[in-house]
Amino acid sequence: MKSLSVFQIILLSVFGALAISGMLIFALFVGAGARNSIGPITIWGTLEPNAFAVVLRQASENDGRLSQITYVQKDPATFETDLTEALASGTGPDLFLLRQDYAIRDKGKVVPVPYSFLSESKFKDTFVEAANPYLAPEGVLGIPLSVDPLILYWNRDILAATGFAKPPVYWEDVPDFAKKVTKKDDPGTIVRSAISFGEYANVDHAKDIITLLIQQAGGSITQLDSTGRLVPALSLRVAGSPSQAAESALRFYTEFADPSKVHYSWNRSLPGSRAEFSAGDLALYLGYGSEATSLVRGNPNLNFAGAAVPQSRVGTRATNAAHVYALAVSRTSRNPAGAMTIAALIADATVSRALTVALGIPSARRDVLSETLEGENVLFEGQALIARSWIDPDPEKTEGVFRGMIESVTTGSARLTEAIGRANQELAQAIGQ
């Protein structure tokens, strides 16, 4: 488990000493009376339990309604199964952490927050754009807490040895970077890789990376049609361009696994990208902000830093990807009104700010992100602000869609347009069309 530093504990004590500010967006839930009448509330999640324990203990000193919260950490590998089984048996939590890409698939497990209490415009004004998948016709599926953005981790030693002071800022510069940094032995085996692009099975976060590239190229993965129905959008052409965003993104990604290209730098025989980076044999690794601590623990001698995810020189706006975590009210909660109140209190700026320090990942609130913080959080918060999400109908099914799309190209079994067309059809099936 992650232990809190002295610096974090001091900051949390300061935040805890502040009075909890009025929860304006949930005024009807968080009234002036009955400040200790909510009762016990259980939260399930996959994030660090010590962080929640410290923050909630400090916050409860100012508001007794937060004094009977129990946070239970669950194994990420079994979280969905455990939650489904618990809800089926009526023994589930009152609140659970819902990631934005699971919002649509798991909305049957949720009691939505009515728009009469939190309007769509207020939600968008309060929380980052990457949280928008929580907005559903029936209400708000989760009250956002934290954002875990993609970060470009880079190996200082590899870059210095190959003549680079900093990692590439633009994707257009990465092929030339890869050509100079990737190292092969006499038989042509890769012994040091510049970037882990091209394959799927041994690239951590491959789906998130390829969908980010598509969005940066101006494309979409899914979208709502004029009737509000979710439809696949991979095959849509970018306005004013004869080429497809998905096609240009897929070509760029897969060429790094093509031995005929001068910037060939990855193949399926290599270890997983995170393991390769941790071993010191990968120059650039796209991982989430929450991985920074575990990378240090995995190899204390690894000389690395974080940087902003590269952008396209022709892009119209900076775009990144992120995981957003929100508190969702369980449909089996025996106290749904109380659970909504607790979710609102934890999502308040003061508690959200403290969680940012404790968890080491940014708040989902725009006002907290706009504050000037010291250290590496400045990078994380900037990347959280530019993060965008797409509505994923079912993360497990779409994993298969994107794996099939990439591997059909890298194996030569399909051309780019064929692979994208098939993926678009499979997306329609995952949506339920």
C-alpha positions in Angstrom: 0.0 0.0 0.0 1.1 3.6 -0.6 2.2 5.3 2.5 1.7 9.1 2.9 4.8 11.3 3.0 5.3 13.8 5.8 4.6 16.6 3.2 1.3 15.0 2.3 0.2 14.5 5.9 1.0 18.2 6.7 -1.0 19.3 3.7 -3.9 17.1 4.6 -3.9 18.5 8.1 -4.1 22.0 6.7 -6.9 21.1 4.4 -8.7 19.2 7.2 -8.5 22.3 9.4 -10.4 24.3 6.8 -14.2 24.4 7.2 -16.1 22.4 4.6 -17.5 24.9 2.1 -21.2 25.0 1.2 -22.1 22.4 -1.4 -23.9 24.7 -3.8 -24.7 22.2 -6.5 -26.5 19.9 -4.0 -28.2 22.5 -1.8 -31.2 20.3 -1.4 -29.2 17.3 -0.3 -26.8 19.1 2.0 -29.0 21.3 4.1 -28.3 23.0 7.3 -30.2 20.6 9.5 -29.7 17.1 10.7 -25.9 17.2 10.3 -25.4 13.8 11.9 -28.5 12.0 10.6 -27.1 10.2 7.5 -25.8 7.1 9.2 -23.3 4.5 8.1 -22.2 4.6 4.4 -20.0 2.1 2.7 -17.9 2.9 -0.4 -16.2 0.3 -2.6 -13.3 1.3 -4.9 -9.9 0.4 -6.3 -8.0 3.5 -5.2 -5.6 3.8 -2.2 -7.5 3.2 1.1 -5.0 5.1 3.3 -5.6 8.3 1.3 -9.4 8.1 1.8 -9.0 7.3 5.5 -6.8 10.3 6.2 -8.9 12.7 4.2 -12.2 11.6 5.5 -11.0 11.5 9.1 -9.8 15.1 8.8 -13.0 16.2 7.0 -15.3 14.5 9.6 -13.9 16.8 12.3 -15.7 19.7 10.5 -18.8 17.8 9.4 -20.1 14.9 11.4 -22.0 13.5 8.4 -18.6 12.2 7.1 -17.8 10.3 10.4 -19.5 7.0 9.5 -18.0 6.3 6.1 -16.3 3.0 5.5 -14.1 2.8 2.4 -13.3 -0.7 1.2 -10.5 -1.2 -1.4 -11.2 -4.0 -3.9 -8.9 -5.8 -6.3 -9.1 -4.1 -9.7 -9.0 -7.5 -11.4 -12.1 -8.7 -9.7 -13.9 -5.4 -8.9 -16.6 -5.7 -11.6 -17.4 -9.3 -10.7 -17.4 -8.6 -7.0 -19.7 -5.6 -7.4 -22.1 -7.5 -9.7 -22.4 -10.4 -7.4 -22.9 -8.2 -4.3 -25.6 -6.2 -6.0 -27.3 -9.4 -7.1 -27.4 -10.6 -3.5 -28.4 -7.3 -2.1 -25.2 -6.9 -0.1 -23.5 -4.3 -2.2 -22.1 -0.9 -1.0 -24.0 2.4 -0.8 -21.5 4.1 -3.1 -18.9 2.7 -5.5 -16.2 4.2 -7.7 -17.3 4.2 -11.3 -14.8 4.8 -14.0 -16.1 6.9 -16.9 -15.6 4.2 -19.6 -17.8 1.9 -17.5 -20.5 4.5 -17.0 -22.8 3.3 -19.8 -22.3 -0.4 -19.3 -22.9 -0.2 -15.6 -25.7 2.4 -15.5 -28.1 -0.4 -14.4 -26.2 -0.6 -11.1 -26.6 3.1 -10.4 -29.3 5.4 -8.9 -28.7 8.5 -11.1 -28.5 12.0 -9.6 -31.5 13.9 -11.0 -30.8 16.9 -13.2 -33.1 18.9 -11.0 -30.3 18.7 -8.4 -27.3 18.9 -10.7 -28.0 20.3 -14.1 -26.0 19.3 -17.2 -24.7 22.9 -17.5 -23.6 23.0 -13.9 -21.9 19.6 -14.2 -19.9 20.8 -17.3 -19.0 24.1 -15.6 -17.8 22.2 -12.4 -16.1 19.1 -13.8 -13.5 18.4 -16.5 -14.6 17.5 -20.0 -13.3 14.0 -19.6 -16.2 13.4 -17.1 -18.9 13.9 -19.7 -19.7 10.2 -20.2 -21.5 10.3 -16.8 -24.2 12.5 -18.3 -27.1 10.2 -19.3 -30.7 10.9 -20.3 -31.9 9.7 -16.9 -29.4 11.8 -14.9 -25.8 12.0 -13.7 -24.4 8.5 -13.3 -21.6 9.5 -11.0 -20.2 12.6 -9.2 -16.6 13.0 -10.4 -13.7 12.9 -7.9 -10.4 12.3 -9.6 -8.7 12.3 -13.0 -5.8 10.0 -13.8 -4.3 11.4 -17.1 -2.0 9.7 -19.5 1.6 10.9 -19.1 4.6 10.5 -21.4 7.3 8.9 -19.2 10.8 9.1 -20.6 14.2 7.6 -19.7 16.7 10.4 -19.1 19.7 8.1 -19.6 18.6 6.8 -22.9 17.7 10.2 -24.3 21.0 11.7 -23.1 23.0 8.9 -24.6 21.4 9.4 -28.0 21.7 13.2 -28.0 18.2 14.2 -26.9 17.7 16.6 -24.0 13.9 16.3 -23.9 11.3 13.9 -25.4 9.4 14.8 -28.6 6.6 17.4 -28.2 4.9 16.5 -31.5 4.0 13.1 -32.9 5.5 14.1 -36.3 8.9 14.1 -34.7 8.6 10.6 -33.1 9.5 8.5 -36.2 12.9 10.3 -36.6 13.4 10.1 -32.8 12.7 6.3 -33.0 15.1 5.8 -35.9 17.9 7.4 -33.8 17.1 5.9 -30.4 16.1 2.3 -31.3 19.0 -0.1 -31.0 19.3 -3.5 -32.8 22.0 -6.2 -32.6 23.6 -7.8 -35.6 20.8 -10.2 -36.4 18.4 -7.2 -36.2 16.8 -8.0 -32.9 15.6 -5.0 -30.9 17.6 -4.6 -27.8 16.6 -1.0 -27.0 13.3 0.5 -28.1 12.3 4.1 -28.6 8.6 3.7 -28.2 6.2 0.8 -27.7 3.8 1.4 -30.6 2.6 -1.0 -33.2 1.2 -4.1 -31.4 -1.6 -4.7 -29.0 -0.9 -7.6 -26.6 2.3 -6.3 -25.2 1.5 -2.6 -25.2 0.0 -1.4 -22.0 -3.0 0.9 -22.5 -3.0 0.1 -26.3 -6.7 0.9 -26.7 -6.4 4.2 -24.9 -3.4 5.1 -27.0 -5.0 4.3 -30.4 -8.2 6.1 -29.5 -6.3 9.1 -28.3 -4.5 9.3 -31.6 -7.8 9.1 -33.5 -9.2 11.9 -31.4 -6.1 14.0 -31.8 -6.5 13.5 -35.6 -10.0 15.0 -35.3 -11.9 11.8 -35.4 -14.4 10.1 -33.0 -14.9 6.5 -31.9 -18.6 6.8 -31.0 -21.0 9.7 -31.0 -24.6 10.6 -30.4 -26.7 11.0 -33.5 -29.5 13.6 -33.9 -31.9 11.5 -31.9 -29.5 11.0 -29.0 -28.7 7.4 -30.0 -25.1 6.2 -29.6 -23.6 5.2 -32.9 -20.1 4.1 -34.1 -18.0 6.8 -35.7 -14.7 5.2 -36.7 -15.5 5.3 -40.4 -16.6 9.0 -40.5 -14.3 11.3 -42.5 -12.8 14.4 -41.0 -14.5 17.5 -42.3 -12.5 19.1 -45.1 -10.1 16.2 -45.5 -10.2 13.3 -47.9 -8.6 11.0 -45.4 -10.0 9.4 -42.3 -8.7 10.3 -38.9 -8.9 6.6 -37.9 -6.9 5.6 -40.9 -4.1 8.1 -40.4 -3.9 7.2 -36.6 -3.9 3.5 -37.3 -1.2 3.9 -40.0 1.0 6.0 -37.7 0.6 3.5 -34.8 1.2 0.3 -36.6 4.2 1.4 -38.7 6.4 1.2 -35.6 5.9 -2.6 -35.7 6.7 -2.8 -39.4 10.3 -4.1 -40.0 10.4 -2.4 -43.4 10.2 1.0 -41.8 13.3 2.9 -40.7 11.5 3.8 -37.4 10.7 0.2 -36.7 11.0 -0.1 -32.9 8.6 -2.7 -31.5 7.3 -6.2 -32.0 5.2 -8.8 -30.3 8.2 -10.8 -29.1 9.2 -8.0 -26.6 8.0 -7.9 -23.0 5.2 -5.7 -22.0 5.8 -2.0 -22.5 5.7 -1.1 -18.8 8.0 -3.9 -17.9 10.4 -2.9 -20.7 10.4 0.7 -19.5 10.9 -0.3 -15.9 13.9 -2.5 -17.0 15.5 0.6 -18.6 15.2 -0.7 -22.2 12.4 1.6 -23.5 12.9 5.3 -24.0 9.2 6.5 -24.1 6.3 4.9 -22.2 2.7 6.2 -22.2 1.2 5.4 -18.8 -1.2 6.9 -16.3 -0.2 9.4 -13.7 -1.0 7.0 -11.0 1.8 4.7 -12.2 4.6 7.1 -11.2 5.0 5.7 -7.7 4.9 2.1 -8.8 7.5 2.8 -11.5 9.8 4.1 -8.8 9.2 1.2 -6.6 9.7 -1.3 -9.4 13.1 0.1 -10.2 14.5 2.7 -7.7 17.5 3.2 -10.0 15.4 4.1 -13.1 16.3 7.6 -14.1 13.0 8.9 -15.6 10.7 11.8 -15.7 7.2 12.7 -16.9 6.2 15.0 -19.8 3.1 16.1 -21.6 1.7 13.6 -24.1 2.8 14.6 -27.6 0.3 16.4 -29.9 -0.1 16.8 -33.6 1.3 19.9 -35.3 -1.9 20.1 -37.4 -4.3 19.5 -34.5 -6.9 22.2 -33.7 -6.7 21.7 -29.9 -4.5 19.9 -27.4 -6.0 16.6 -26.4 -5.2 13.8 -24.0 -6.8 10.8 -22.5 -7.6 10.0 -18.8 -9.4 7.7 -16.4 -12.0 9.6 -14.4 -13.3 8.2 -11.1 -16.7 9.2 -9.8 -18.8 8.2 -6.8 -22.0 6.4 -8.0 -25.0 5.6 -5.8 -25.6 1.8 -5.8 -29.1 0.7 -6.8 -29.2 -1.6 -3.7 -28.2 1.1 -1.2 -30.6 1.2 1.7 -29.9 4.9 2.1 -29.7 6.4 -1.5 -30.4 10.0 -0.3 -27.7 9.8 2.3 -25.3 8.2 -0.2 -25.9 11.1 -2.6 -25.3 13.6 0.2 -22.0 11.9 1.1 -20.9 11.8 -2.6 -21.7 15.5 -2.8 -19.7 16.3 0.3 -16.6 14.3 -0.9 -16.8 16.0 -4.3 -16.8 19.4 -2.6 -13.7 21.5 -3.5 -12.1 21.3 0.0 -12.2 17.5 0.2 -11.4 17.1 -3.5 -8.3 19.2 -3.0 -7.2 17.1 -0.1 -7.8 13.9 -2.1 -5.6 15.3 -4.9 -2.7 15.5 -2.5 -3.4 12.1 -0.9 -4.0 10.1 -4.1 -1.3 11.9 -6.1 -3.7 12.4 -9.1 -5.7 15.5 -10.0 -9.1 16.5 -8.9 -12.0 16.3 -11.4 -13.0 19.9 -10.4 -12.1 22.7 -12.7 -11.8 25.2 -9.8 -9.3 23.0 -8.0 -7.3 22.3 -11.2 -7.1 26.1 -11.8 -5.2 26.6 -8.6 -1.4 26.8 -8.7 0.2 23.7 -7.0 3.8 22.9 -6.7 5.8 20.0 -8.1 4.8 17.3 -10.5 1.1 17.9 -10.0 1.4 20.9 -12.3 2.1 18.5 -15.2 -0.7 16.1 -14.1 -3.3 18.8 -13.7 -2.5 20.4 -17.1 -2.9 17.0 -18.7 -6.2 16.4 -16.9 -7.6 19.7 -18.1 -7.1 18.8 -21.8 -8.3 15.2 -21.4 -11.3 14.1 -23.5 -13.4 10.9 -23.3 -15.5 9.0 -25.7 -18.6 7.0 -24.7 -17.5 3.4 -24.5 -20.5 1.0 -24.7 -18.6 -1.9 -23.1 -14.8 -1.7 -22.3 -14.3 -5.4 -22.4 -16.0 -5.8 -25.8 -14.2 -2.8 -27.3 -10.9 -4.1 -26.1 -11.5 -7.0 -28.6 -12.6 -4.6 -31.3 -9.4 -2.5 -31.2 -7.1 -5.5 -30.7 -8.6 -7.1 -33.8 -8.2 -3.9 -35.8 -4.6 -3.4 -34.9 -3.5 -7.1 -35.3 -5.3 -7.5 -38.6 -3.0 -4.7 -39.9 0.2 -5.8 -38.3 -0.3 -9.4 -39.5 -1.1 -8.2 -43.0 -4.5 -9.9 -43.0 -6.4 -6.6 -43.7 -5.7 -3.2 -45.2 -6.2 -0.1 -43.1 -9.6 0.7 -44.5 -10.8 -2.9 -44.2 -9.6 -3.1 -40.6 -11.4 0.1 -39.7 -14.6 -0.8 -41.5 -14.7 -4.2 -39.6 -14.0 -2.5 -36.3 -16.8 0.0 -37.0 -19.2 -2.9 -37.5 -18.1 -4.6 -34.4 -18.5 -1.3 -32.5 -22.1 -1.2 -33.7 -22.6 -4.7 -32.4 -21.1 -3.7 -29.0 -23.5 -0.8 -28.8 -26.4 -3.1 -29.6 -27.3 -2.0 -33.1 
